[in-house]
Amino acid sequence: MSGADETGGERKPRPSLLESLRNPERTVTTEISAGLPHGLKVTTAYAWRFVVIAVAAGILIWIVIQLKLLVVPLLVAILVAALIWPGFTWLLRHRVPRWLAIVVSVIGTFAVIGGLLWLAAWQISREWGSVRARTLESVQQLRQYLVEGPLHLTEAQIDSVLWQAWTFLQQQAELLWSGALAIGSTVGHVATGAVLSLFILLCILADGAGIWRWVVRLFPRRARADVDGAGRAGWATVVTYARTQLLVATIDAIGIGLGAFLLGVPLAIPIGVLVFLGAFVPFVGAIVTGTLAVFLALVYNGPWIAFWMIIVVLGVQQLEGHVLQPLLMGAAVKVHPLAVVLVVAGGAMIAGIPGALFAVPIAAFINVVAVYLSHRHPGGSAPPSEADLIWSTVPRSRRTTA
């Protein structure tokens, strides 16, 4: 019995699922879908695609968590390689042998970091007793003021508030550490991760181009040019980000550490070191380390010096963000504060401290790669425009005069 519609015409056979997949231009419609509003169709089309992307992202995050003993050392090595890449390539351009450039770059980096940590530890060991005694004295004076001052609080009320604050801090610390993609919980895991990071770093510096060519060959031949261009644009973004963060960390550390020293705040050198290391966690690190400097000034030097310490911290951050960084880096790196806060917070919620550390460079890499691929067309490639980028971290070509 031949199929016919109500008007007497011949009914067209519906395409099979295989035919629909082979011909993406053909759209399968039904009587129900024909009666749906256009806006609902568009909304559902976006919705199921968003669900697919969310599921894929969730699976990827789950795989990363399962392979954390490999992923975290790999990310650490890539970030360290991006930090030392400008100096390493400068040595290569000046005809320094590659093996010697690797030795100088790696040993020099570890020597600087180790020297800063040793200096901070030595300073803390010298002044810890005095700072501890002055802190206890300041806390006792604060308790006495709360009891005898205009608030007229009781000892039980003060102890209750302090206990609640301490419990809250402990809960937040436990939440941060429990969600971290840490290398491991034992000394052996940490040592293994450090050795693996060092090995990956040496491999990147020794034969990074060869490793990347091997990765590109894993993709289909027609996609290799796009993958290669997107990867190189993403790597340039990470290197630019690392260079900018190194600049930010140096300016913050010198400014805040020098301000603490001139104001007579104890542990000025450890404060500078912590500010330098904390600046590599964008936005959040500077706030936390600056708060520590203000706290030390408050308990050791009093509220007036603490007020001036706040002025120093805010002044250094504003000077670095609005004057020195644009002057030294031009417009090569523009990261919106809202994007940084949201990405760092999301990374910390998912992976704790490592998530906060790697969130911004990973997000910047994904952003540039996605925009690069979206601008590809059969006739070539168009560079991503600044308006399309959340992170405008692609180095701009210098203007030349005729």
VOPAGU-2260 file (C-alpha; in pm, 1 decimal, decimal comma):
REM VOPAGU-2260
SITE   aa  ch    i         X         Y         Z
SITE  MET   A    0       0,0       0,0       0,0
SITE  SER   A    1     163,9     321,0    -116,6
SITE  GLY   A    2     179,1     608,5     127,1
SITE  ALA   A    3     -19,1     922,5      41,6
SITE  ASP   A    4    -103,5    1233,6     233,8
SITE  GLU   A    5    -452,7    1370,2     295,5
SITE  THR   A    6    -450,0    1581,3     -22,8
SITE  GLY   A    7    -392,1    1276,9    -236,6
SITE  GLY   A    8     -26,3    1349,5    -309,8
SITE  GLU   A    9     252,0    1100,0    -272,6
SITE  ARG   A   10     403,3    1108,7      77,4
SITE  LYS   A   11     780,4    1155,4      83,3
SITE  PRO   A   12     964,9     886,8     278,3
SITE  ARG   A   13    1137,5    1007,8     591,0
SITE  PRO   A   14    1516,7     987,5     582,8
SITE  SER   A   15    1684,1     735,6     805,2
SITE  LEU   A   16    1915,0     835,2    1089,8
SITE  LEU   A   17    2221,0     735,3     886,6
SITE  GLU   A   18    2109,8     951,5     593,9
SITE  SER   A   19    2051,6    1245,9     826,2
SITE  LEU   A   20    2400,9    1213,6     969,0
SITE  ARG   A   21    2553,3    1189,4     621,7
SITE  ASN   A   22    2364,5    1497,3     502,4
SITE  PRO   A   23    2385,6    1764,1     775,5
SITE  GLU   A   24    2199,3    2014,6     555,9
SITE  ARG   A   25    1882,6    1806,6     579,1
SITE  THR   A   26    1665,7    1878,6     882,8
SITE  VAL   A   27    1422,5    1619,2    1014,0
SITE  THR   A   28    1092,2    1783,9    1104,3
SITE  THR   A   29     774,8    1650,7    1258,1
SITE  GLU   A   30     423,8    1784,6    1299,7
SITE  ILE   A   31     506,0    1885,6    1658,5
SITE  SER   A   32     827,1    2067,1    1570,7
SITE  ALA   A   33     653,3    2248,4    1285,2
SITE  GLY   A   34     409,8    2403,4    1532,0
SITE  LEU   A   35     670,1    2517,9    1786,0
SITE  PRO   A   36     765,8    2886,2    1808,0
SITE  HIS   A   37    1093,8    2981,6    1645,8
SITE  GLY   A   38    1231,3    3117,2    1973,0
SITE  LEU   A   39    1172,0    2786,1    2149,7
SITE  LYS   A   40    1349,7    2597,9    1871,2
SITE  VAL   A   41    1652,8    2825,7    1900,2
SITE  THR   A   42    1654,3    2796,0    2278,8
SITE  THR   A   43    1641,4    2416,1    2274,7
SITE  ALA   A   44    1911,4    2404,0    2005,6
SITE  TYR   A   45    2141,5    2606,6    2229,5
SITE  ALA   A   46    2034,6    2407,7    2537,9
SITE  TRP   A   47    2125,0    2060,0    2412,4
SITE  ARG   A   48    2454,7    2185,4    2276,0
SITE  PHE   A   49    2530,7    2344,4    2612,6
SITE  VAL   A   50    2447,0    2014,7    2785,4
SITE  VAL   A   51    2687,4    1829,2    2556,1
SITE  ILE   A   52    2964,2    2081,1    2624,8
SITE  ALA   A   53    2901,0    2066,3    3002,3
SITE  VAL   A   54    2911,1    1686,6    3002,2
SITE  ALA   A   55    3233,9    1686,6    2800,5
SITE  ALA   A   56    3388,5    1942,5    3036,3
SITE  GLY   A   57    3280,0    1737,5    3337,8
SITE  ILE   A   58    3433,3    1421,9    3194,4
SITE  LEU   A   59    3755,2    1609,6    3119,3
SITE  ILE   A   60    3773,4    1746,3    3475,1
SITE  TRP   A   61    3707,4    1397,1    3614,5
SITE  ILE   A   62    3991,0    1254,4    3403,7
SITE  VAL   A   63    4223,2    1532,0    3521,2
SITE  ILE   A   64    4137,3    1455,3    3884,6
SITE  GLN   A   65    4206,5    1086,9    3832,5
SITE  LEU   A   66    4541,1    1167,9    3668,0
SITE  LYS   A   67    4636,2    1444,7    3910,6
SITE  LEU   A   68    4975,4    1288,5    3983,2
SITE  LEU   A   69    5062,1    1349,4    3618,0
SITE  VAL   A   70    4859,2    1658,8    3532,3
SITE  VAL   A   71    4979,8    1884,8    3814,1
SITE  PRO   A   72    5353,2    1826,8    3746,8
SITE  LEU   A   73    5285,7    1879,5    3375,3
SITE  LEU   A   74    5110,3    2211,9    3437,1
SITE  VAL   A   75    5382,4    2321,6    3678,7
SITE  ALA   A   76    5650,7    2242,5    3421,1
SITE  ILE   A   77    5465,0    2427,7    3144,0
SITE  LEU   A   78    5414,5    2735,6    3361,8
SITE  VAL   A   79    5779,7    2739,3    3472,0
SITE  ALA   A   80    5888,7    2693,6    3109,9
SITE  ALA   A   81    5672,5    2991,5    3011,6
SITE  LEU   A   82    5832,0    3198,0    3289,0
SITE  ILE   A   83    6190,1    3130,4    3181,9
SITE  TRP   A   84    6115,3    3114,9    2807,4
SITE  PRO   A   85    6206,9    3479,6    2726,9
SITE  GLY   A   86    6546,8    3448,9    2894,7
SITE  PHE   A   87    6605,0    3103,4    2747,3
SITE  THR   A   88    6530,9    3217,2    2391,8
SITE  TRP   A   89    6746,8    3527,2    2446,0
SITE  LEU   A   90    7042,5    3300,6    2524,4
SITE  LEU   A   91    6972,6    3092,1    2213,8
SITE  ARG   A   92    6956,8    3403,9    1994,6
SITE  HIS   A   93    7300,9    3504,1    2122,6
SITE  ARG   A   94    7446,6    3171,6    2004,1
SITE  VAL   A   95    7470,1    3011,0    2346,8
SITE  PRO   A   96    7461,2    2628,8    2311,6
SITE  ARG   A   97    7119,7    2485,8    2395,3
SITE  TRP   A   98    7250,2    2263,1    2674,5
SITE  LEU   A   99    7425,4    2558,6    2838,6
SITE  ALA   A  100    7116,2    2778,2    2800,9
SITE  ILE   A  101    6909,6    2508,0    2972,0
SITE  VAL   A  102    7155,0    2480,2    3260,4
SITE  VAL   A  103    7177,1    2856,0    3310,3
SITE  SER   A  104    6800,1    2908,3    3287,7
SITE  VAL   A  105    6697,4    2622,8    3518,3
SITE  ILE   A  106    6971,0    2660,6    3779,0
SITE  GLY   A  107    6938,5    3038,7    3777,3
SITE  THR   A  108    6561,5    3019,7    3832,5
SITE  PHE   A  109    6587,7    2772,6    4118,0
SITE  ALA   A  110    6874,9    2970,0    4271,2
SITE  VAL   A  111    6668,2    3290,2    4278,1
SITE  ILE   A  112    6361,1    3118,9    4425,8
SITE  GLY   A  113    6567,0    2922,4    4678,0
SITE  GLY   A  114    6759,0    3233,9    4781,4
SITE  LEU   A  115    6438,7    3429,5    4840,6
SITE  LEU   A  116    6286,6    3149,8    5048,9
SITE  TRP   A  117    6606,6    3111,1    5254,7
SITE  LEU   A  118    6621,5    3484,7    5317,5
SITE  ALA   A  119    6258,2    3490,8    5428,6
SITE  ALA   A  120    6303,7    3189,8    5659,2
SITE  TRP   A  121    6615,6    3342,3    5814,5
SITE  GLN   A  122    6439,1    3672,7    5878,2
SITE  ILE   A  123    6136,9    3499,3    6032,9
SITE  SER   A  124    6356,5    3291,5    6264,7
SITE  ARG   A  125    6528,3    3607,2    6389,1
SITE  GLU   A  126    6219,9    3816,4    6463,3
SITE  TRP   A  127    5955,8    3552,7    6535,2
SITE  GLY   A  128    5983,5    3578,2    6913,8
SITE  SER   A  129    5943,9    3955,2    6917,6
SITE  VAL   A  130    5651,9    3950,4    6674,4
SITE  ARG   A  131    5476,9    3675,1    6871,3
SITE  ALA   A  132    5511,4    3863,8    7199,9
SITE  ARG   A  133    5390,4    4189,9    7048,8
SITE  THR   A  134    5095,5    4012,7    6881,4
SITE  LEU   A  135    4981,8    3859,8    7210,2
SITE  GLU   A  136    5013,6    4197,2    7378,1
SITE  SER   A  137    4805,8    4366,1    7108,0
SITE  VAL   A  138    4538,2    4097,3    7129,2
SITE  GLN   A  139    4517,6    4144,9    7506,2
SITE  GLN   A  140    4484,1    4522,0    7463,8
SITE  LEU   A  141    4205,6    4469,2    7209,9
SITE  ARG   A  142    4020,5    4237,3    7449,3
SITE  GLN   A  143    4052,9    4493,1    7728,3
SITE  TYR   A  144    3918,2    4768,6    7502,5
SITE  LEU   A  145    3618,5    4556,6    7399,8
SITE  VAL   A  146    3535,9    4486,8    7764,6
SITE  GLU   A  147    3595,0    4834,7    7910,0
SITE  GLY   A  148    3514,0    5040,5    7600,3
SITE  PRO   A  149    3178,7    5159,2    7470,4
SITE  LEU   A  150    3077,0    4811,3    7350,1
SITE  HIS   A  151    3090,1    4660,0    7703,3
SITE  LEU   A  152    3130,0    4303,5    7578,3
SITE  THR   A  153    3184,1    4018,2    7819,4
SITE  GLU   A  154    3474,3    3775,6    7813,0
SITE  ALA   A  155    3236,5    3494,8    7716,3
SITE  GLN   A  156    3105,3    3691,8    7417,4
SITE  ILE   A  157    3456,7    3771,7    7295,8
SITE  ASP   A  158    3565,3    3410,1    7330,6
SITE  SER   A  159    3255,5    3294,6    7143,8
SITE  VAL   A  160    3320,1    3531,2    6852,1
SITE  LEU   A  161    3687,3    3433,8    6836,2
SITE  TRP   A  162    3599,5    3064,0    6843,9
SITE  GLN   A  163    3346,1    3105,6    6563,1
SITE  ALA   A  164    3597,4    3298,5    6353,7
SITE  TRP   A  165    3866,2    3035,0    6413,1
SITE  THR   A  166    3624,0    2753,8    6326,2
SITE  PHE   A  167    3524,6    2933,1    6006,0
SITE  LEU   A  168    3887,7    2976,4    5901,9
SITE  GLN   A  169    3959,4    2610,7    5972,6
SITE  GLN   A  170    3659,4    2500,6    5765,9
SITE  GLN   A  171    3763,7    2719,1    5472,7
SITE  ALA   A  172    4120,2    2591,1    5490,3
SITE  GLU   A  173    4003,9    2229,3    5499,8
SITE  LEU   A  174    3769,5    2294,2    5206,7
SITE  LEU   A  175    4050,4    2453,7    5007,6
SITE  TRP   A  176    4293,4    2170,3    5071,3
SITE  SER   A  177    4040,8    1890,4    5028,1
SITE  GLY   A  178    3939,9    2022,0    4685,4
SITE  ALA   A  179    4296,0    2074,2    4570,6
SITE  LEU   A  180    4445,8    1881,2    4285,5
SITE  ALA   A  181    4751,0    1833,9    4499,6
SITE  ILE   A  182    5044,3    1627,4    4386,5
SITE  GLY   A  183    4993,3    1404,9    4686,0
SITE  SER   A  184    4953,0    1393,0    5060,3
SITE  THR   A  185    5286,4    1235,1    5144,8
SITE  VAL   A  186    5643,8    1352,8    5115,5
SITE  GLY   A  187    5709,0    1079,9    4861,4
SITE  HIS   A  188    5430,3    1207,9    4635,3
SITE  VAL   A  189    5560,7    1564,2    4658,2
SITE  ALA   A  190    5915,3    1453,9    4580,3
SITE  THR   A  191    5797,2    1242,0    4288,0
SITE  GLY   A  192    5593,6    1530,2    4149,9
SITE  ALA   A  193    5889,4    1767,5    4180,5
SITE  VAL   A  194    6121,0    1528,1    3997,6
SITE  LEU   A  195    5860,7    1469,1    3727,6
SITE  SER   A  196    5807,5    1844,5    3684,2
SITE  LEU   A  197    6182,4    1896,6    3648,5
SITE  PHE   A  198    6207,6    1617,6    3390,7
SITE  ILE   A  199    5915,9    1758,0    3187,4
SITE  LEU   A  200    6068,3    2105,9    3206,9
SITE  LEU   A  201    6401,7    1981,3    3071,9
SITE  CYS   A  202    6224,5    1796,5    2789,7
SITE  ILE   A  203    6029,2    2109,4    2692,9
SITE  LEU   A  204    6342,3    2321,5    2682,7
SITE  ALA   A  205    6549,0    2057,5    2504,4
SITE  ASP   A  206    6301,6    1949,1    2236,5
SITE  GLY   A  207    5977,1    2139,9    2278,9
SITE  ALA   A  208    5940,2    2193,6    1904,3
SITE  GLY   A  209    5981,5    1823,0    1832,5
SITE  ILE   A  210    5725,4    1730,3    2098,3
SITE  TRP   A  211    5478,4    1975,9    1951,8
SITE  ARG   A  212    5529,6    1843,4    1598,1
SITE  TRP   A  213    5453,7    1494,0    1727,4
SITE  VAL   A  214    5134,3    1621,0    1892,3
SITE  VAL   A  215    5025,2    1793,3    1572,0
SITE  ARG   A  216    5073,9    1472,1    1372,5
SITE  LEU   A  217    4815,0    1301,8    1595,3
SITE  PHE   A  218    4544,2    1509,5    1425,9
SITE  PRO   A  219    4402,0    1452,9    1075,0
SITE  ARG   A  220    4614,8    1596,0     796,2
SITE  ARG   A  221    4359,5    1863,0     699,9
SITE  ALA   A  222    4341,5    1992,2    1058,5
SITE  ARG   A  223    4714,4    2005,7    1129,9
SITE  ALA   A  224    4767,6    2361,5    1005,7
SITE  ASP   A  225    4482,8    2491,5    1221,9
SITE  VAL   A  226    4598,6    2297,1    1527,6
SITE  ASP   A  227    4956,0    2416,9    1483,2
SITE  GLY   A  228    4854,1    2780,9    1447,1
SITE  ALA   A  229    4613,3    2767,3    1740,6
SITE  GLY   A  230    4869,2    2596,7    1963,4
SITE  ARG   A  231    5139,1    2849,4    1880,6
SITE  ALA   A  232    4899,7    3138,6    1947,1
SITE  GLY   A  233    4804,1    2980,1    2279,7
SITE  TRP   A  234    5166,7    2928,0    2379,3
SITE  ALA   A  235    5246,6    3291,4    2295,5
SITE  THR   A  236    4957,5    3388,6    2521,5
SITE  VAL   A  237    5085,9    3178,8    2812,2
SITE  VAL   A  238    5439,5    3317,8    2773,1
SITE  THR   A  239    5304,8    3674,1    2764,5
SITE  TYR   A  240    5088,5    3604,8    3068,1
SITE  ALA   A  241    5384,1    3458,6    3261,4
SITE  ARG   A  242    5608,3    3751,7    3170,6
SITE  THR   A  243    5341,8    3996,0    3282,5
SITE  GLN   A  244    5283,7    3814,4    3611,2
SITE  LEU   A  245    5659,2    3813,1    3677,1
SITE  LEU   A  246    5663,2    4188,5    3623,1
SITE  VAL   A  247    5360,2    4235,9    3846,9
SITE  ALA   A  248    5510,5    4017,7    4120,7
SITE  THR   A  249    5841,9    4204,5    4116,3
SITE  ILE   A  250    5681,2    4548,9    4133,3
SITE  ASP   A  251    5441,0    4446,4    4410,6
SITE  ALA   A  252    5714,0    4277,7    4615,6
SITE  ILE   A  253    5957,8    4569,9    4594,6
SITE  GLY   A  254    5692,7    4833,7    4658,4
SITE  ILE   A  255    5513,0    4667,3    4949,3
SITE  GLY   A  256    5831,1    4527,1    5106,3
SITE  LEU   A  257    6004,9    4865,1    5088,8
SITE  GLY   A  258    5696,5    5038,4    5229,0
SITE  ALA   A  259    5684,3    4794,6    5522,2
SITE  PHE   A  260    6055,3    4852,4    5590,8
SITE  LEU   A  261    6024,3    5231,7    5588,9
SITE  LEU   A  262    5719,5    5216,1    5818,8
SITE  GLY   A  263    5906,2    4995,9    6066,1
SITE  VAL   A  264    5682,6    4692,1    6015,3
SITE  PRO   A  265    5860,9    4370,4    6118,3
SITE  LEU   A  266    5934,6    4089,6    5872,4
SITE  ALA   A  267    5956,7    4328,9    5578,8
SITE  ILE   A  268    6168,2    4084,8    5375,1
SITE  PRO   A  269    5932,9    3786,9    5428,1
SITE  ILE   A  270    5641,2    4014,2    5339,5
SITE  GLY   A  271    5809,6    4103,0    5010,8
SITE  VAL   A  272    5881,6    3737,1    4934,3
SITE  LEU   A  273    5523,6    3632,9    5009,6
SITE  VAL   A  274    5389,9    3918,3    4795,2
SITE  PHE   A  275    5616,9    3805,4    4509,1
SITE  LEU   A  276    5500,0    3443,5    4528,9
SITE  GLY   A  277    5135,9    3532,1    4593,7
SITE  ALA   A  278    5118,8    3758,7    4288,8
SITE  PHE   A  279    5126,5    3451,2    4064,9
SITE  VAL   A  280    4770,2    3383,5    4181,8
SITE  PRO   A  281    4614,6    3683,3    4004,2
SITE  PHE   A  282    4419,6    3939,2    4205,9
SITE  VAL   A  283    4355,7    3708,3    4501,0
SITE  GLY   A  284    4723,0    3654,5    4589,1
SITE  ALA   A  285    4797,0    4026,0    4606,2
SITE  ILE   A  286    4497,4    4086,0    4833,1
SITE  VAL   A  287    4588,6    3803,6    5073,7
SITE  THR   A  288    4956,6    3897,2    5105,6
SITE  GLY   A  289    4872,6    4266,3    5134,7
SITE  THR   A  290    4627,3    4185,5    5415,0
SITE  LEU   A  291    4905,9    3999,9    5596,6
SITE  ALA   A  292    5127,8    4309,3    5579,6
SITE  VAL   A  293    4847,7    4526,1    5717,2
SITE  PHE   A  294    4779,5    4275,4    5997,0
SITE  LEU   A  295    5143,3    4275,8    6108,2
SITE  ALA   A  296    5146,2    4654,7    6105,1
SITE  LEU   A  297    4829,2    4663,0    6314,3
SITE  VAL   A  298    4937,6    4421,8    6587,7
SITE  TYR   A  299    5298,6    4539,0    6601,9
SITE  ASN   A  300    5290,5    4912,5    6523,4
SITE  GLY   A  301    4932,6    5016,8    6595,7
SITE  PRO   A  302    4635,5    5139,7    6390,1
SITE  TRP   A  303    4804,0    5453,6    6253,9
SITE  ILE   A  304    5092,1    5261,4    6092,6
SITE  ALA   A  305    4842,2    4999,2    5973,5
SITE  PHE   A  306    4647,4    5276,5    5800,5
SITE  TRP   A  307    4958,8    5390,9    5616,5
SITE  MET   A  308    5037,7    5030,1    5529,2
SITE  ILE   A  309    4695,7    5005,5    5363,9
SITE  ILE   A  310    4779,2    5320,5    5166,0
SITE  VAL   A  311    5108,6    5166,5    5055,9
SITE  VAL   A  312    4948,1    4838,4    4946,4
SITE  LEU   A  313    4669,5    5009,4    4751,7
SITE  GLY   A  314    4909,3    5265,6    4604,6
SITE  VAL   A  315    5154,6    5001,1    4481,1
SITE  GLN   A  316    4879,2    4793,8    4323,5
SITE  GLN   A  317    4726,7    5096,8    4151,1
SITE  LEU   A  318    5066,4    5217,0    4030,1
SITE  GLU   A  319    5152,6    4873,4    3896,4
SITE  GLY   A  320    4815,3    4814,8    3731,1
SITE  HIS   A  321    4750,1    5155,4    3575,9
SITE  VAL   A  322    5091,6    5312,9    3516,2
SITE  LEU   A  323    5391,0    5079,9    3511,9
SITE  GLN   A  324    5235,9    4773,5    3350,8
SITE  PRO   A  325    5081,1    4962,1    3054,9
SITE  LEU   A  326    5405,1    5161,9    3019,5
SITE  LEU   A  327    5636,4    4859,7    3016,5
SITE  MET   A  328    5409,5    4608,8    2844,4
SITE  GLY   A  329    5205,3    4840,0    2627,4
SITE  ALA   A  330    4865,1    4692,8    2547,4
SITE  ALA   A  331    4996,2    4340,3    2505,1
SITE  VAL   A  332    4815,4    4209,2    2811,3
SITE  LYS   A  333    4470,7    4325,2    2916,5
SITE  VAL   A  334    4290,3    4104,7    3168,0
SITE  HIS   A  335    3953,8    4223,2    3293,1
SITE  PRO   A  336    3939,1    4205,9    3677,1
SITE  LEU   A  337    3591,4    4049,5    3672,3
SITE  ALA   A  338    3710,1    3768,0    3445,8
SITE  VAL   A  339    4012,7    3709,3    3669,1
SITE  VAL   A  340    3807,4    3694,5    3990,0
SITE  LEU   A  341    3548,7    3455,9    3845,3
SITE  VAL   A  342    3806,6    3224,7    3688,2
SITE  VAL   A  343    4028,5    3214,9    3997,3
SITE  ALA   A  344    3727,6    3151,7    4223,3
SITE  GLY   A  345    3601,3    2874,7    3996,4
SITE  GLY   A  346    3945,7    2716,1    3977,3
SITE  ALA   A  347    3980,4    2725,5    4355,8
SITE  MET   A  348    3636,9    2565,4    4400,8
SITE  ILE   A  349    3722,5    2283,7    4160,6
SITE  ALA   A  350    4088,6    2221,7    4237,9
SITE  GLY   A  351    4186,1    2427,7    4540,9
SITE  ILE   A  352    4523,0    2605,6    4539,3
SITE  PRO   A  353    4648,9    2450,0    4211,7
SITE  GLY   A  354    4319,5    2542,5    4049,7
SITE  ALA   A  355    4358,5    2906,2    4153,3
SITE  LEU   A  356    4717,5    2906,1    4027,5
SITE  PHE   A  357    4650,3    2754,1    3684,9
SITE  ALA   A  358    4297,9    2888,2    3622,1
SITE  VAL   A  359    4389,6    3213,6    3448,3
SITE  PRO   A  360    4660,3    3081,3    3211,2
SITE  ILE   A  361    4441,3    2783,2    3115,8
SITE  ALA   A  362    4141,4    3008,0    3054,6
SITE  ALA   A  363    4353,3    3252,1    2852,8
SITE  PHE   A  364    4495,2    2964,5    2645,7
SITE  ILE   A  365    4149,9    2818,5    2575,1
SITE  ASN   A  366    4010,6    3161,2    2489,2
SITE  VAL   A  367    4282,0    3240,4    2234,3
SITE  VAL   A  368    4276,3    2892,7    2080,0
SITE  ALA   A  369    3896,5    2897,2    2042,7
SITE  VAL   A  370    3893,2    3243,8    1888,3
SITE  TYR   A  371    4180,6    3152,5    1656,0
SITE  LEU   A  372    4000,0    2844,1    1529,2
SITE  SER   A  373    3672,8    3031,5    1487,8
SITE  HIS   A  374    3845,1    3282,9    1260,1
SITE  ARG   A  375    3985,2    3017,5    1025,9
SITE  HIS   A  376    3842,8    3002,7     674,2
SITE  PRO   A  377    3933,6    2819,4     353,8
SITE  GLY   A  378    4130,9    3110,1     215,7
SITE  GLY   A  379    4356,0    3139,8     517,5
SITE  SER   A  380    4324,9    3274,4     867,4
SITE  ALA   A  381    4224,1    3604,9    1011,2
SITE  PRO   A  382    4382,2    3704,1    1342,1
SITE  PRO   A  383    4136,6    3736,0    1630,4
SITE  SER   A  384    4025,3    4090,1    1697,3
SITE  GLU   A  385    4065,6    4249,7    2038,3
SITE  ALA   A  386    3687,8    4276,0    2080,3
SITE  ASP   A  387    3654,5    3897,6    2058,2
SITE  LEU   A  388    3903,3    3826,6    2334,5
SITE  ILE   A  389    3831,1    3822,3    2705,1
SITE  TRP   A  390    4207,2    3807,3    2751,8
SITE  SER   A  391    4381,9    4028,4    2495,5
SITE  THR   A  392    4711,7    3852,9    2552,5
SITE  VAL   A  393    4818,8    3790,0    2194,8
SITE  PRO   A  394    5137,3    3994,1    2139,9
SITE  ARG   A  395    5070,5    4268,3    1892,3
SITE  SER   A  396    5296,7    4336,1    1597,1
SITE  ARG   A  397    5501,5    4652,0    1631,5
SITE  ARG   A  398    5414,4    4944,3    1415,4
SITE  THR   A  399    5672,1    5034,1    1156,9
SITE  THR   A  400    5716,2    5369,5     995,8
SITE  ALA   A  401    5776,4    5404,1     627,8
